[in-house]
Amino acid sequence: NIVRFHPVEHNLIANCSMDRGIGLHDLRTASAMKKTVLRMRSNDLQWNPMEPLNFVVANEDFQAYTFDMRKLHEPSHIFKGHTSAVMSVSWAPTGREFVTGSYDRTIRIFNLNDRKGNARDIYHTKRMQRVFTVNYSMDNTYIVSGSDDTNIRLWKARSNEKLGQLTPREESAMQYREALVKKYQHLPTVKKIHRARKIPKTIKKQTQQTIIQKESAERKQANRIKHSKPGTHHFTSERKKVVDKEVD
């Protein structure tokens, strides 16, 4: 079980339980406020430090979900990419990004502005095994990870960022490059280069298999709806599939 105190309302706590539930509790009344049961168990939960109404959970179904504490009937966003259970999650001090550590031996950084839920960056090494814990430094510069190979690793929060004091010329060059990427990010070639990341062959293969399985399931559901009696089957959005039931 995981228990996290609210960063502002210190009498409010959120928890992940072994029965696949995530719940809110008020210590003043010693009672449960809300509870939602997901399809699979959650391994970690963290409140957003800048937007305390929101929190993120790391789930066994290879994905991370952000929830609004007022609307637990479905997640506000889904963040994908891992090929095994997400074991740990941590917010950046800015509240705009979070990092996840997974059983697939990778660390991924997600940005809330990416509505497709894809990772901004992926970190991995040959020696690193399953990642069980990740955390941001308070200056938003480093990420610390702990893995199954008994090692603690220190990563840069932005892999292409130079550490230390920048000269005015270096700073202007960096801003110019960022402006160019932002201006032409809609072009397919620029988007492909900007998003390209080297990942292990096993993870690439597992990702391709996941895409094939998802397309097959969607095609099967479409055929089921097409050839069944009207109203018997219907499409369900991906966010609505996450929550199994909501308990008052």
C-alpha positions as a LaTeX table, in Angstrom:
\begin{tabular}{lrrr}
\hline
Residue & $x$ (\AA) & $y$ (\AA) & $z$ (\AA) \\
\hline
Asn1 & 0.00 & 0.00 & 0.00 \\
Ile2 & 1.05 & 3.59 & $-0.75$ \\
Val3 & $-0.09$ & 6.60 & 1.31 \\
Arg4 & 0.62 & 10.22 & 0.34 \\
Phe5 & $-0.36$ & 13.36 & 2.26 \\
His6 & $-1.84$ & 16.26 & 0.31 \\
Pro7 & 0.78 & 19.04 & $-0.13$ \\
Val8 & $-1.67$ & 21.79 & 0.94 \\
Glu9 & $-4.50$ & 20.16 & 2.90 \\
His10 & $-2.43$ & 18.15 & 5.38 \\
Asn11 & $-5.52$ & 16.37 & 6.75 \\
Leu12 & $-6.19$ & 14.81 & 3.36 \\
Ile13 & $-4.39$ & 11.67 & 2.20 \\
Ala14 & $-4.51$ & 9.55 & $-0.93$ \\
Asn15 & $-3.66$ & 5.88 & $-1.07$ \\
Cys16 & $-3.17$ & 2.93 & $-3.41$ \\
Ser17 & $-4.39$ & $-0.40$ & $-2.06$ \\
Met18 & $-3.82$ & $-4.04$ & $-2.97$ \\
Asp19 & $-7.45$ & $-4.39$ & $-4.14$ \\
Arg20 & $-6.62$ & $-2.19$ & $-7.19$ \\
Gly21 & $-8.20$ & 0.83 & $-5.53$ \\
Ile22 & $-7.11$ & 4.45 & $-5.20$ \\
Gly23 & $-8.86$ & 6.41 & $-2.48$ \\
Leu24 & $-9.07$ & 9.71 & $-0.62$ \\
His25 & $-9.35$ & 9.92 & 3.17 \\
Asp26 & $-10.00$ & 12.80 & 5.60 \\
Leu27 & $-8.11$ & 12.46 & 8.89 \\
Arg28 & $-10.40$ & 14.96 & 10.66 \\
Thr29 & $-13.43$ & 12.72 & 10.27 \\
Ala30 & $-11.43$ & 9.46 & 10.15 \\
Ser31 & $-13.47$ & 8.37 & 7.14 \\
Ala32 & $-13.04$ & 7.62 & 3.45 \\
Met33 & $-14.18$ & 10.28 & 1.01 \\
Lys34 & $-13.92$ & 8.54 & $-2.37$ \\
Lys35 & $-12.57$ & 5.35 & $-3.82$ \\
Thr36 & $-12.08$ & 4.15 & $-7.37$ \\
Val37 & $-11.16$ & 0.61 & $-8.39$ \\
Leu38 & $-8.99$ & 0.38 & $-11.50$ \\
Arg39 & $-8.54$ & $-2.58$ & $-13.82$ \\
Met40 & $-5.08$ & $-3.31$ & $-12.42$ \\
Arg41 & $-3.13$ & $-2.47$ & $-9.27$ \\
Ser42 & $-1.28$ & 0.83 & $-8.85$ \\
Asn43 & 2.30 & 0.79 & $-7.54$ \\
Asp44 & 2.84 & 4.47 & $-6.71$ \\
Leu45 & 0.98 & 7.75 & $-6.30$ \\
Gln46 & 2.26 & 11.34 & $-6.19$ \\
Trp47 & 0.45 & 14.68 & $-5.78$ \\
Asn48 & 1.24 & 17.47 & $-8.22$ \\
Pro49 & 3.24 & 20.04 & $-6.19$ \\
Met50 & 1.94 & 23.03 & $-8.19$ \\
Glu51 & $-1.63$ & 21.87 & $-8.90$ \\
Pro52 & $-2.65$ & 20.02 & $-5.73$ \\
Leu53 & $-6.02$ & 18.97 & $-7.16$ \\
Asn54 & $-4.22$ & 16.53 & $-9.45$ \\
Phe55 & $-2.15$ & 13.43 & $-8.81$ \\
Val56 & $-0.48$ & 10.75 & $-10.93$ \\
Val57 & $-0.50$ & 6.98 & $-10.39$ \\
Ala58 & 1.92 & 4.36 & $-11.72$ \\
Asn59 & $-0.02$ & 1.28 & $-12.78$ \\
Glu60 & 0.67 & $-2.39$ & $-13.45$ \\
Asp61 & $-0.86$ & $-2.12$ & $-16.95$ \\
Phe62 & 2.32 & $-0.41$ & $-18.26$ \\
Gln63 & 0.79 & 3.09 & $-18.12$ \\
Ala64 & 0.63 & 6.16 & $-15.88$ \\
Tyr65 & $-2.59$ & 8.06 & $-15.24$ \\
Thr66 & $-3.26$ & 11.57 & $-13.98$ \\
Phe67 & $-6.46$ & 12.06 & $-11.98$ \\
Asp68 & $-8.40$ & 15.08 & $-10.79$ \\
Met69 & $-9.38$ & 14.40 & $-7.16$ \\
Arg70 & $-12.85$ & 15.79 & $-7.89$ \\
Lys71 & $-13.43$ & 13.37 & $-10.79$ \\
Leu72 & $-12.18$ & 9.90 & $-10.00$ \\
His73 & $-14.56$ & 8.19 & $-12.43$ \\
Glu74 & $-11.94$ & 8.44 & $-15.20$ \\
Pro75 & $-8.33$ & 9.64 & $-15.59$ \\
Ser76 & $-7.72$ & 13.08 & $-17.05$ \\
His77 & $-4.78$ & 11.84 & $-19.15$ \\
Ile78 & $-3.09$ & 8.57 & $-20.07$ \\
Phe79 & 0.69 & 8.35 & $-20.53$ \\
Lys80 & 1.99 & 5.40 & $-22.54$ \\
Gly81 & 5.22 & 3.86 & $-23.74$ \\
His82 & 6.41 & 1.43 & $-21.09$ \\
Thr83 & 6.38 & $-2.27$ & $-21.95$ \\
Ser84 & 6.16 & $-3.52$ & $-18.37$ \\
Ala85 & 4.73 & $-2.43$ & $-15.03$ \\
Val86 & 5.39 & 1.16 & $-13.94$ \\
Met87 & 6.91 & 0.91 & $-10.46$ \\
Ser88 & 7.60 & 4.52 & $-9.43$ \\
Val89 & 6.67 & 8.07 & $-10.38$ \\
Ser90 & 7.87 & 11.52 & $-9.30$ \\
Trp91 & 6.84 & 15.07 & $-10.21$ \\
Ala92 & 9.24 & 17.79 & $-11.30$ \\
Pro93 & 9.19 & 20.80 & $-8.93$ \\
Thr94 & 7.54 & 22.80 & $-11.73$ \\
Gly95 & 4.53 & 20.46 & $-11.78$ \\
Arg96 & 4.60 & 20.34 & $-15.60$ \\
Glu97 & 6.55 & 17.09 & $-15.99$ \\
Phe98 & 6.97 & 13.80 & $-14.19$ \\
Val99 & 9.35 & 10.87 & $-14.45$ \\
Thr100 & 8.50 & 7.17 & $-14.29$ \\
Gly101 & 10.63 & 4.11 & $-13.55$ \\
Ser102 & 9.53 & 0.75 & $-14.88$ \\
Tyr103 & 10.09 & $-2.99$ & $-14.69$ \\
Asp104 & 11.16 & $-2.80$ & $-18.37$ \\
Arg105 & 14.48 & $-1.22$ & $-17.22$ \\
Thr106 & 13.80 & 2.25 & $-18.64$ \\
Ile107 & 13.14 & 5.70 & $-17.22$ \\
Arg108 & 10.74 & 7.97 & $-19.09$ \\
Ile109 & 9.98 & 11.67 & $-18.73$ \\
Phe110 & 6.47 & 12.85 & $-19.61$ \\
Asn111 & 5.24 & 16.38 & $-20.24$ \\
Leu112 & 1.65 & 17.34 & $-19.39$ \\
Asn113 & 1.42 & 19.41 & $-22.58$ \\
Asp114 & 1.81 & 16.28 & $-24.72$ \\
Arg115 & $-1.81$ & 15.26 & $-25.16$ \\
Lys116 & $-0.83$ & 12.04 & $-26.92$ \\
Gly117 & 0.86 & 10.83 & $-23.74$ \\
Asn118 & 4.24 & 10.03 & $-25.30$ \\
Ala119 & 7.51 & 10.33 & $-23.39$ \\
Arg120 & 9.69 & 13.39 & $-23.94$ \\
Asp121 & 12.84 & 11.41 & $-23.17$ \\
Ile122 & 13.86 & 7.80 & $-22.48$ \\
Tyr123 & 16.86 & 6.81 & $-20.35$ \\
His124 & 18.42 & 3.33 & $-20.20$ \\
Thr125 & 21.78 & 1.58 & $-19.91$ \\
Lys126 & 22.96 & $-1.95$ & $-20.59$ \\
Arg127 & 23.73 & $-2.65$ & $-16.94$ \\
Met128 & 20.63 & $-1.09$ & $-15.41$ \\
Gln129 & 18.01 & $-3.59$ & $-14.34$ \\
Arg130 & 14.42 & $-3.09$ & $-13.19$ \\
Val131 & 13.86 & 0.43 & $-11.87$ \\
Phe132 & 12.00 & 0.55 & $-8.57$ \\
Thr133 & 12.30 & 4.19 & $-7.56$ \\
Val134 & 12.83 & 7.58 & $-9.22$ \\
Asn135 & 12.94 & 11.12 & $-7.88$ \\
Tyr136 & 13.54 & 14.67 & $-9.11$ \\
Ser137 & 16.06 & 16.99 & $-7.51$ \\
Met138 & 14.56 & 20.17 & $-6.04$ \\
Asp139 & 16.34 & 22.38 & $-8.59$ \\
Asn140 & 14.73 & 20.46 & $-11.49$ \\
Thr141 & 18.18 & 19.63 & $-12.91$ \\
Tyr142 & 18.72 & 15.97 & $-12.02$ \\
Ile143 & 16.80 & 12.71 & $-11.71$ \\
Val144 & 17.87 & 10.02 & $-9.25$ \\
Ser145 & 16.97 & 6.38 & $-9.91$ \\
Gly146 & 17.36 & 3.17 & $-7.92$ \\
Ser147 & 17.31 & $-0.16$ & $-9.71$ \\
Asp148 & 17.47 & $-3.90$ & $-9.08$ \\
Asp149 & 21.22 & $-4.03$ & $-9.77$ \\
Thr150 & 21.84 & $-2.32$ & $-6.38$ \\
Asn151 & 22.94 & 0.94 & $-8.04$ \\
Ile152 & 21.79 & 4.54 & $-7.67$ \\
Arg153 & 22.15 & 6.58 & $-10.85$ \\
Leu154 & 22.08 & 10.32 & $-11.45$ \\
Trp155 & 20.61 & 11.57 & $-14.75$ \\
Lys156 & 20.21 & 15.00 & $-16.26$ \\
Ala157 & 16.56 & 16.10 & $-16.43$ \\
Arg158 & 17.30 & 17.37 & $-19.95$ \\
Ser159 & 19.82 & 15.20 & $-21.71$ \\
Asn160 & 21.06 & 17.88 & $-24.13$ \\
Glu161 & 21.44 & 20.58 & $-21.49$ \\
Lys162 & 24.93 & 21.75 & $-20.60$ \\
Leu163 & 25.66 & 21.79 & $-16.88$ \\
Gly164 & 27.21 & 24.82 & $-15.25$ \\
Gln165 & 27.17 & 28.49 & $-16.21$ \\
Leu166 & 26.41 & 29.26 & $-19.87$ \\
Thr167 & 28.11 & 32.07 & $-21.74$ \\
Pro168 & 25.79 & 34.62 & $-23.42$ \\
Arg169 & 26.72 & 33.19 & $-26.81$ \\
Glu170 & 25.88 & 29.60 & $-25.73$ \\
Glu171 & 22.60 & 30.72 & $-24.20$ \\
Ser172 & 21.50 & 32.61 & $-27.32$ \\
Ala173 & 22.47 & 29.63 & $-29.53$ \\
Met174 & 20.43 & 27.27 & $-27.36$ \\
Gln175 & 17.40 & 29.57 & $-27.46$ \\
Tyr176 & 17.75 & 29.88 & $-31.24$ \\
Arg177 & 17.78 & 26.08 & $-31.68$ \\
Glu178 & 14.72 & 25.70 & $-29.44$ \\
Ala179 & 12.90 & 28.41 & $-31.41$ \\
Leu180 & 13.69 & 26.65 & $-34.70$ \\
Val181 & 12.36 & 23.32 & $-33.41$ \\
Lys182 & 9.19 & 24.99 & $-32.12$ \\
Lys183 & 8.66 & 26.82 & $-35.41$ \\
Tyr184 & 9.02 & 23.76 & $-37.66$ \\
Gln185 & 7.80 & 21.02 & $-35.31$ \\
His186 & 4.72 & 20.44 & $-37.50$ \\
Leu187 & 6.89 & 19.20 & $-40.38$ \\
Pro188 & 7.04 & 15.36 & $-40.47$ \\
Thr189 & 10.83 & 15.18 & $-40.93$ \\
Val190 & 11.56 & 17.63 & $-38.13$ \\
Lys191 & 9.08 & 15.87 & $-35.85$ \\
Lys192 & 10.67 & 12.49 & $-36.60$ \\
Ile193 & 14.20 & 13.76 & $-35.85$ \\
His194 & 13.09 & 15.60 & $-32.72$ \\
Arg195 & 11.30 & 12.55 & $-31.31$ \\
Ala196 & 13.85 & 9.92 & $-32.35$ \\
Arg197 & 15.31 & 7.99 & $-29.41$ \\
Lys198 & 17.57 & 4.95 & $-29.30$ \\
Ile199 & 15.94 & 2.20 & $-27.27$ \\
Pro200 & 16.91 & $-1.48$ & $-26.72$ \\
Lys201 & 15.80 & $-3.94$ & $-29.39$ \\
Thr202 & 13.72 & $-5.95$ & $-26.91$ \\
Ile203 & 11.68 & $-2.89$ & $-25.92$ \\
Lys204 & 11.25 & $-1.86$ & $-29.55$ \\
Lys205 & 9.98 & $-5.35$ & $-30.38$ \\
Gln206 & 7.61 & $-5.39$ & $-27.40$ \\
Thr207 & 6.26 & $-1.97$ & $-28.41$ \\
Gln208 & 5.55 & $-3.20$ & $-31.93$ \\
Gln209 & 3.77 & $-6.26$ & $-30.55$ \\
Thr210 & 1.67 & $-4.05$ & $-28.26$ \\
Ile211 & 0.62 & $-1.88$ & $-31.22$ \\
Ile212 & $-0.36$ & $-4.97$ & $-33.23$ \\
Gln213 & $-2.39$ & $-6.37$ & $-30.32$ \\
Lys214 & $-4.18$ & $-3.04$ & $-29.81$ \\
Glu215 & $-5.05$ & $-2.72$ & $-33.51$ \\
Ser216 & $-6.29$ & $-6.31$ & $-33.54$ \\
Ala217 & $-8.51$ & $-5.73$ & $-30.50$ \\
Glu218 & $-9.97$ & $-2.55$ & $-32.05$ \\
Arg219 & $-10.62$ & $-4.32$ & $-35.33$ \\
Lys220 & $-12.30$ & $-7.20$ & $-33.51$ \\
Gln221 & $-14.53$ & $-4.82$ & $-31.55$ \\
Ala222 & $-15.47$ & $-2.97$ & $-34.76$ \\
Asn223 & $-16.48$ & $-6.25$ & $-36.42$ \\
Arg224 & $-18.43$ & $-7.26$ & $-33.32$ \\
Ile225 & $-20.40$ & $-4.00$ & $-33.42$ \\
Lys226 & $-20.92$ & $-4.23$ & $-37.18$ \\
His227 & $-22.31$ & $-7.78$ & $-37.18$ \\
Ser228 & $-24.28$ & $-7.76$ & $-33.91$ \\
Lys229 & $-27.74$ & $-6.56$ & $-33.04$ \\
Pro230 & $-27.83$ & $-2.74$ & $-32.74$ \\
Gly231 & $-27.19$ & $-1.65$ & $-29.17$ \\
Thr232 & $-25.65$ & $-4.95$ & $-28.07$ \\
His233 & $-22.05$ & $-3.72$ & $-28.27$ \\
His234 & $-20.62$ & $-0.22$ & $-28.39$ \\
Phe235 & $-17.28$ & 1.55 & $-28.48$ \\
Thr236 & $-15.77$ & 2.61 & $-25.15$ \\
Ser237 & $-13.17$ & 5.36 & $-24.92$ \\
Glu238 & $-9.75$ & 4.38 & $-23.62$ \\
Arg239 & $-10.07$ & 6.55 & $-20.52$ \\
Lys240 & $-13.37$ & 4.95 & $-19.52$ \\
Lys241 & $-11.81$ & 1.47 & $-19.72$ \\
Val242 & $-9.28$ & 2.30 & $-17.00$ \\
Val243 & $-11.76$ & 2.52 & $-14.12$ \\
Asp244 & $-13.53$ & $-0.70$ & $-13.15$ \\
Lys245 & $-15.96$ & 0.86 & $-10.65$ \\
Glu246 & $-16.33$ & 3.88 & $-8.38$ \\
Val247 & $-17.16$ & 3.38 & $-4.70$ \\
Asp248 & $-18.86$ & 6.18 & $-2.75$ \\
\hline
\end{tabular}
